[in-house]
C-alpha cells in the first residue's frame, strides 16, 4: 500500500486530489495538510511514501517544506505547481523533490505519477521539465557540480547525460544513440553513480550546471 500525504492550502484542490488517490486500491491518503508546517509534521507522524506539496502555501512554503521533508524523512516529494507562476521549482528539485506536476493534470496522470515516484523513480515530464529547468537555471551561478567532474564519464555517458538533460526518456535516448534500452539504463546508472546523483532529476540539473546544455538552447 502506497501511503500519501496531500498538502495544499486550497481545500477544494486538496480534497479533490485526496479523493482521486484514495480511490485507488493500492493507495491510502494518510493525512492532508493546509500549509508547509503541517506537511512536515504529517511526514514525520504518518511515515508516508509520497508527499504531494503545493509550491505556494502559507506559514512555510512548498520549497521550505520540501527541503525539510527530503532531509528529515525517507518520503518522496512531488511538487504541485502552476507553470507560469512558480519561479523556484528548480530549487525544490535541487532540495530533493522527485518531480513536479501541473495542477491541471489528468486524473490518470496523477495516479501514474505517484506510482512512479513511490517506486523510486524521478518524475520527468519532458515538455515541462525542459522549459522549467532552462528558465530556472538561467543566470544562476554554476558550481554545485563543476564541469571538470564530467571527466569521470565516458563519451557515451556524457552523451547520455546530455540527452537526459533535454528530458528524453530511456526509449528516446536508445533511439537517439541507436542502442538498446537496457544499454541506456546501464549508462544512466553509471552517470548517477559516478557523479553521486540521486536520480534523473538531479541528472537534468547537472547537465545544465556543468554546461552540457545551455539554458534556453
N, C-alpha and C positions, 0 to 999 in steps of 0.2 A: 504493500500500500504506500503510495506517494503522499507524504504529508506536506501541506501547503499553508502558508500564511499570505493573506492578501492585504496590502497596505495602500490606502488611497484616501485622501481627505474628503472626497466626494462620495457620500453614502450610496447613491444610486449606482455609481460606477463600481464601487467596492462590492456591493451586494450582487450586482449583475455578474461580475467575474466569479464570485464565490459560488453562485448558483450553477453556472456553466461547469465549473471544475468539480464541484461536489456531486454532480450528476454522473460523473464517470465512475465506473465500478472499481477502478484501481486508484482513485484519488480520494483524499479526505481533507477538507479545509479545517485546520485545527484552530485557527484564530483569524480575526480581522483586526486591522489597526487603522486609526484615523490620522496618525502622524508618525514621524520617524522615531520618536522616543518609544511610542507604543510598539512599533515594528521591531525595534531592537529587543525590547522586553519580551515580546512574543517569541522571537527567535531563540532566546535563552530559555524561556519557560516551556515551550512546546516541542522543541527539537524537530523543526520542520526539515524536509529535504529541499524544498524550494520556497523562496520568499519573493513575491511579486511586489515591487516597490514603485510607487509613483515618484517621478522625479521631483515634482513640486508639492511639498507638504509643509504645514506649519510646524513650529517648535524645533524640529530637526528635519531638514530636507532629505530627499532621497539619496543624494550624494553622501551626506554625513552618515546616514543610516547604513548605506551600502558598505562604507569603509569599516564601520564597527561590526556589522554582521559578518562580513568576509574575514575580518581579523580575529573575531572572538568566537565564532561558531563554524561548524562544518557545512552550514546551509549554503546552497547555491542561490544566487540573486539574479533575478531578471528585472530590468528597469522598464517601467511603463512610461512612454514619452509621446509628446506631440511634436512631430519632426521640426516644424519651422520655429518653434519657440524655445526649445530646451538646448541651451548652448554649453552644457557641461556633461553631456553623455560620455564624451571621451574620458573625463576624469573618473566617472563611475566605472567604466570598463577597466581603466588603469588601476582603480582601487580594488578590483576583484570581481566585479559583476560578470556573470557568464553570458550576458547578452541584453538585448532590449527588444521591446515590442511597441508598435504603434497602437494607440488606444482604439483606433477604428478597425482593428484586425478582425478577421472572421473567427467564428466560434471554433471551427476545426483547427485553425492555425494556432489559436491559444492553447488548445489541448495538446497539439503536436509539440509546441514549443516547450511546454512544461515537461513532457516526457523526454524530450531530447536533453534538456538541461539536467533533469533528475538522473539521467543515465550517464552523466559525467561529461557530456559534450558541450562546447560553446555554441551559442545560437548566432549564426551569421546569416542575415538576410542580405544577400549581395547588393541588391538595388538600393538598399538604405544604408548599409554599413559603409559602402564605398563613399557615399556623399557625406555621411556624418564624420567619419574619421578624417577625410580630406579637409572638411571645414574646421574641425576642432583641433587639428594639428597645424593648421596654417598659422605661421607667426609664432609658434611655440619654440622654446629652446629645446634642442635635441640634447641627448646626453644620458637618458635612462639606459639606453643600450648604444654604446659607441660603435661607429661604423667599423672600426678595427676588429670588433668581435666577430664580424662576418667571416674572418679568415679561417675560422674553425669549420666552416661549411664547405662542402664540395661545390663545384659549379652547378651541378644539378640540384643540390639542396638550396642554393641561392635562387635558382630559377623557381623552385617550388615555393619559397618564401615570398618571392615577388608576386606569384600568382595567388597565393593566399591573401596577400595584401590587397589585391584587386577584388577580393570577395568571391573567388571561384570555388566551386565545390570540388570534392575529390574527383568526381566523374569528369568535370570540365577541365581540371588540371591534367587528368590522364589523357584526354583528347588533345590538349594543347601540346603535351610533351610526347605524345604517341607512345605511352606505356600503359600498363595495366593499373587498375585502381589499387590492387594490392601493393604494387610498387610505390604508388603515390602515398599510401598510408605509411609505408616504411620511411619514405622521405620526410613526411610530416612529423613522424615520431622522432626521427633523428634531429630535425630542426629544433623541435621543442626541447629535447634533451640537451643538445649542445649549447643552446642559448639560455637554458634554465627558465623556459617559459612554461606556464601552467596549461595553456590551451590555445585554440586557434584565434581567439580574440586578442590575446597578447601577441600572437604572431603577426596579426594585422598591424597592431600598434608598432611593433618592432620594424616592420617593413617601412613604415613612414619615418620612424625615429632614426633609422640608420641611413636614410636617404635612398633606399632601393626604389621607393616610389615618391615622387614629388607631389605634394598636395595640390589638388586641382588638375592634375595631368590625366 
